[in-house]
Amino acid sequence: MNLYEIKSALSHLMLSAQKTGRISALDYNLALEVCQNEYFNDQIAKLEETSEVSDDLSPFIVTLGTPQYPALAVDANGYAIKPSDYARRIQAGRKQYVSPSCGIAHSSTYRSVTFLPVEKFYGRLNGGPASLLYPKKNRLIATQENGYFRIFPVGIATSITFSYVRKPATPFYDFNLSASGAEVYLAPGAVHDGTNLTVGTPSRTVELEWNESNHYPLLQRLVKYFAIPVEGQLQLQTLNPQK
């Protein structure tokens, strides 16, 4: 469903429940942001609990260090800038190259980078090189500090592969105005006609990035957000594509 179809479904449910009032674009956009954030946080909580990436989060998986995205750069002090859309780490690692010898060709092996809470990260460093847990070049550790990741030992990796869950784009419902002043949905790629914004201004609409199967749970949250009475909630069941 696109944002127009979801908004139309909400309006239909309100009428079915005999609830008066119209959902404005302003209220709708706020509701979309709130409900998506809640739903996304629930999905992240499930990931934290199970350590398994569900199909629900598949549109938001990013892997740095692939042909599509460059690897995560690490500076000489061991710091890497955290991606601006970062939500939750999945895994990190690097290639460790082995020099050729005895006729064996140049090769590499994948080494994981272990992320730790800040206190455990510095606890291992404070143990000193004599400690069995002290990080070594084939056993890198990392932690998150403000807007950065810190990787240790320094000078070993100039970049790492890094998979993470990114934040979804905030949905936004843009519109023109009809002659009667009603808000008319403006699809992505369309342009404004001057009734709302300057003629020719590109639509600002941002559709949901979730899989279609996630649209119904989001619609359920929107129904609760707008406090649509139980009659409308019963009608909602007829819109469930799983049934």
Solvent accessible surface area in square Angstrom, and as a share of the most:
residue,aa,sasa,rsa
1,M,64,0.29
2,N,53,0.27
3,L,0,0.00
4,Y,111,0.42
5,E,83,0.37
6,I,1,0.00
7,K,27,0.11
8,S,45,0.29
9,A,13,0.10
10,L,0,0.00
11,S,44,0.28
12,H,99,0.44
13,L,0,0.00
14,M,14,0.06
15,L,135,0.67
16,S,41,0.27
17,A,12,0.09
18,Q,164,0.73
19,K,62,0.26
20,T,125,0.73
21,G,65,0.62
22,R,197,0.72
23,I,7,0.04
24,S,36,0.23
25,A,2,0.02
26,L,142,0.71
27,D,70,0.36
28,Y,0,0.00
29,N,21,0.11
30,L,97,0.48
31,A,0,0.00
32,L,7,0.03
33,E,70,0.31
34,V,51,0.29
35,C,4,0.02
36,Q,5,0.02
37,N,73,0.37
38,E,82,0.37
39,Y,15,0.06
40,F,15,0.06
41,N,91,0.47
42,D,57,0.30
43,Q,6,0.03
44,I,25,0.13
45,A,57,0.45
46,K,113,0.48
47,L,4,0.02
48,E,94,0.42
49,E,147,0.66
50,T,74,0.43
51,S,88,0.57
52,E,125,0.56
53,V,61,0.35
54,S,48,0.31
55,D,117,0.60
56,D,39,0.20
57,L,1,0.01
58,S,60,0.38
59,P,42,0.27
60,F,0,0.00
61,I,60,0.30
62,V,9,0.05
63,T,45,0.26
64,L,21,0.11
65,G,32,0.31
66,T,51,0.30
67,P,152,0.96
68,Q,137,0.61
69,Y,77,0.29
70,P,110,0.69
71,A,38,0.30
72,L,12,0.06
73,A,72,0.56
74,V,13,0.08
75,D,74,0.38
76,A,88,0.68
77,N,101,0.52
78,G,1,0.01
79,Y,71,0.27
80,A,1,0.01
81,I,126,0.64
82,K,49,0.21
83,P,25,0.15
84,S,115,0.74
85,D,48,0.25
86,Y,26,0.10
87,A,33,0.26
88,R,49,0.18
89,R,66,0.24
90,I,47,0.24
91,Q,106,0.47
92,A,4,0.03
93,G,0,0.00
94,R,21,0.08
95,K,122,0.52
96,Q,33,0.15
97,Y,134,0.51
98,V,78,0.45
99,S,84,0.54
100,P,78,0.49
101,S,68,0.44
102,C,134,0.80
103,G,87,0.84
104,I,116,0.59
105,A,78,0.61
106,H,110,0.49
107,S,53,0.34
108,S,52,0.34
109,T,55,0.32
110,Y,115,0.44
111,R,85,0.31
112,S,73,0.47
113,V,8,0.04
114,T,60,0.35
115,F,27,0.11
116,L,25,0.12
117,P,70,0.44
118,V,65,0.37
119,E,123,0.55
120,K,122,0.52
121,F,0,0.00
122,Y,68,0.26
123,G,42,0.40
124,R,62,0.22
125,L,31,0.15
126,N,125,0.64
127,G,44,0.42
128,G,18,0.18
129,P,106,0.67
130,A,103,0.80
131,S,33,0.21
132,L,160,0.80
133,L,104,0.51
134,Y,40,0.15
135,P,3,0.02
136,K,93,0.39
137,K,121,0.51
138,N,69,0.35
139,R,100,0.37
140,L,3,0.01
141,I,0,0.00
142,A,0,0.00
143,T,1,0.00
144,Q,74,0.33
145,E,39,0.18
146,N,140,0.72
147,G,33,0.32
148,Y,103,0.39
149,F,1,0.00
150,R,45,0.16
151,I,2,0.01
152,F,36,0.15
153,P,24,0.15
154,V,63,0.36
155,G,64,0.62
156,I,63,0.32
157,A,12,0.09
158,T,109,0.63
159,S,47,0.31
160,I,2,0.01
161,T,41,0.24
162,F,0,0.00
163,S,10,0.06
164,Y,7,0.03
165,V,0,0.00
166,R,50,0.18
167,K,106,0.45
168,P,17,0.10
169,A,42,0.33
170,T,72,0.42
171,P,1,0.01
172,F,65,0.27
173,Y,6,0.02
174,D,0,0.00
175,F,33,0.14
176,N,19,0.10
177,L,59,0.29
178,S,42,0.27
179,A,121,0.94
180,S,103,0.66
181,G,43,0.41
182,A,33,0.26
183,E,60,0.27
184,V,74,0.43
185,Y,40,0.15
186,L,12,0.06
187,A,41,0.32
188,P,70,0.44
189,G,81,0.77
190,A,36,0.28
191,V,84,0.48
192,H,2,0.01
193,D,76,0.40
194,G,40,0.38
195,T,66,0.38
196,N,48,0.25
197,L,59,0.30
198,T,107,0.62
199,V,109,0.62
200,G,39,0.38
201,T,40,0.23
202,P,95,0.60
203,S,17,0.11
204,R,106,0.39
205,T,10,0.06
206,V,55,0.32
207,E,44,0.20
208,L,21,0.11
209,E,61,0.27
210,W,10,0.04
211,N,53,0.27
212,E,103,0.46
213,S,60,0.39
214,N,4,0.02
215,H,11,0.05
216,Y,18,0.07
217,P,38,0.24
218,L,6,0.03
219,L,0,0.00
220,Q,72,0.32
221,R,64,0.23
222,L,3,0.01
223,V,1,0.01
224,K,147,0.62
225,Y,87,0.33
226,F,30,0.13
227,A,69,0.54
228,I,1,0.01
229,P,50,0.31
230,V,92,0.53
231,E,91,0.41
232,G,0,0.00
233,Q,68,0.30
234,L,106,0.53
235,Q,76,0.34
236,L,9,0.05
237,Q,89,0.40
238,T,108,0.63
239,L,67,0.34
240,N,24,0.12
241,P,85,0.54
242,Q,128,0.57
243,K,168,0.71
